[in-house]
Amino acid sequence: MVLPIVHYNDPILRLKGAPVKSFNADLAQLAQNMVETMHAAAGIGLAAQQIGLAQQLCVIDLSKAHRDFDWELDGATLPIELIMPMVLANPKVTILEGDDTIYEEGCLSFPGINGDVVRPDVIRVNFQDVHGTPHELFCDGLFSRCVMHEVDHLNGVLFVDRMTKKVRKTIEAEVRALAQKTRDDASAAVPTDPSASA
């Protein structure tokens, strides 16, 4: 099921997610819905906050991306198609030795808004899959950048927070306009019965 994507300035995007503790059918369905939502929006990553849930859960899919990155999952470099889409629960990122890189990032919660972000290039990620099984991932390039972008979301940090003041200034008008639209949409929303929501 494709879910609505939360846009900036919704407060949920600033909340740190609670750890995932129950690895069950509900979590598997949520992850599947997140993957479908990400694909429908032509994205490569999606965090739980972006669908209105403050949980330590995100999904990524780089199977169709240009392969300018290396990876090793649990000590092996499997074909990317075998590990994607990837579900990461409770991810912990460790920055490894390497150069920082600059890349123009976008975000599904900031439609049409892009800007350069500096990030470390090489990382290790310890996470659990949808079954609760622990994994260790080493990656760089777009793979590491995508993971860091989504893990930031899980901690209430947005890609605009990582931009230099100079870069942020170039998109400030667009960001302000999006924030106002989000406020206007929230004011216009008809209240719903909370017991009817999923």
C-alpha positions in Angstrom: 0.0 0.0 0.0 1.3 3.4 -1.0 1.2 5.8 2.0 1.1 9.6 2.1 4.6 11.2 2.5 5.0 13.8 5.2 6.4 17.1 4.0 8.6 19.7 5.8 7.5 21.5 8.3 5.5 18.7 9.8 6.6 18.2 13.5 7.0 14.4 13.1 10.1 15.0 11.0 11.9 16.4 14.0 11.2 13.5 16.3 13.8 10.9 17.2 12.4 7.4 16.4 11.7 4.9 19.2 13.7 1.6 18.8 11.9 -1.2 17.0 11.3 -4.0 19.5 8.6 -6.2 17.8 9.7 -8.0 14.7 6.4 -9.4 13.5 4.0 -9.5 10.6 2.9 -5.9 11.3 6.5 -4.7 11.0 7.0 -6.7 7.8 3.8 -5.2 6.3 4.9 -1.7 7.4 8.3 -2.2 5.7 6.6 -3.5 2.5 4.3 -0.4 2.5 7.3 1.9 2.9 9.1 0.2 0.0 6.0 0.6 -2.2 5.7 4.2 -1.2 9.4 4.9 -1.9 9.1 3.3 -5.3 5.9 5.2 -6.2 7.7 8.4 -5.4 10.8 7.4 -7.4 12.9 7.7 -4.3 15.9 5.6 -3.2 15.3 5.9 0.6 12.4 6.5 3.0 12.3 6.8 6.8 9.4 6.0 9.1 9.2 9.7 10.1 8.4 10.5 6.4 5.2 8.4 6.7 4.3 9.9 10.1 5.8 7.3 12.5 8.6 8.1 14.9 10.4 4.7 14.7 14.0 3.6 14.0 13.1 2.1 10.7 14.0 3.0 7.1 14.2 1.4 3.7 16.5 1.9 0.8 16.7 0.7 -2.8 19.8 1.4 -4.9 19.2 -1.5 -7.4 18.6 0.9 -10.2 21.2 3.5 -9.2 24.5 4.1 -11.0 27.0 1.8 -9.3 29.5 4.3 -8.1 29.8 2.6 -4.7 31.2 -0.4 -3.0 29.6 -2.5 -0.2 30.1 -5.5 1.9 27.2 -7.1 3.9 28.1 -9.6 6.6 31.5 -10.1 5.1 30.3 -10.7 1.5 29.8 -8.6 -1.6 26.5 -10.0 -2.9 24.9 -8.7 -6.1 23.0 -5.5 -5.3 19.8 -7.0 -6.6 19.9 -9.7 -3.9 20.1 -7.2 -1.0 17.7 -4.6 -2.3 15.3 -3.3 -1.2 17.0 -3.2 2.2 15.1 -2.7 5.4 17.1 -1.3 8.3 15.8 -1.4 11.9 17.6 0.3 14.7 20.6 1.3 12.5 23.8 2.6 14.1 26.3 4.4 11.8 30.1 4.5 12.5 32.1 6.9 10.4 35.3 5.2 9.0 38.5 6.7 7.7 38.1 8.4 4.4 37.5 11.7 2.7 34.4 13.7 2.9 32.4 14.1 -0.3 30.0 16.7 -1.7 26.8 15.6 -3.5 23.6 17.2 -4.4 20.9 15.6 -2.3 17.1 15.6 -2.6 14.5 14.4 -0.2 10.9 13.0 -0.7 9.8 15.3 2.2 11.2 18.3 0.2 9.7 17.7 -3.2 11.7 19.6 -6.0 14.2 21.0 -3.5 17.9 19.9 -3.9 21.2 21.2 -2.5 24.8 20.2 -1.9 25.6 18.3 1.3 29.0 17.3 2.6 29.1 13.9 4.2 31.8 11.3 5.2 32.2 8.7 2.4 32.9 5.4 4.2 30.8 4.0 7.0 29.9 0.9 8.9 26.2 0.3 9.7 25.0 -2.2 12.3 21.3 -2.9 12.0 18.6 -5.5 12.2 16.5 -6.7 9.3 12.7 -7.1 9.3 13.1 -10.4 11.1 15.3 -8.9 13.8 18.5 -10.6 12.5 21.6 -8.4 13.1 23.8 -7.4 10.2 26.9 -5.4 9.6 27.3 -3.3 6.4 30.3 -1.5 5.1 29.6 0.9 2.2 30.7 4.1 0.5 29.6 6.5 -2.2 25.9 6.9 -2.9 25.2 3.8 -0.7 26.7 5.4 2.4 25.1 8.8 1.6 21.7 7.3 1.3 22.0 5.4 4.6 23.3 8.5 6.4 20.4 10.6 5.0 17.8 8.1 6.2 19.5 7.5 9.6 19.5 11.3 10.0 15.7 11.2 9.5 15.4 8.6 12.2 17.0 11.0 14.6 15.0 14.1 13.6 17.8 15.6 11.5 17.1 16.8 7.9 19.4 17.2 4.9 18.9 21.0 5.0 20.5 21.0 8.5 23.6 19.5 6.9 24.0 22.3 4.3 26.4 25.1 4.6 24.8 28.6 5.2 25.7 29.5 1.6 24.0 26.5 0.1 20.9 26.8 2.4 20.5 30.4 1.4 20.0 29.4 -2.3 17.0 27.3 -1.4 15.6 29.2 1.6 12.7 30.7 -0.3 11.6 27.3 -1.6 11.9 25.8 1.9 9.9 28.7 3.4 7.2 28.2 0.8 7.0 24.5 1.5 6.8 25.1 5.2 3.9 27.5 4.7 2.1 25.0 2.4 2.5 22.3 5.0 1.0 24.6 7.6 -1.8 25.6 5.3 -2.6 21.9 4.4 -2.6 21.0 8.2 -5.1 23.8 8.9 -7.3 22.8 6.1 -7.3 19.1 7.0 -10.6 17.7 8.3 -10.2 16.0 11.8 -10.5 12.3 11.6 -11.4 9.6 14.1 -8.0 8.5 15.6 -9.4 4.9 16.1 -9.8 4.7 12.3 -6.2 5.4 11.5 -3.7 2.6 10.9 
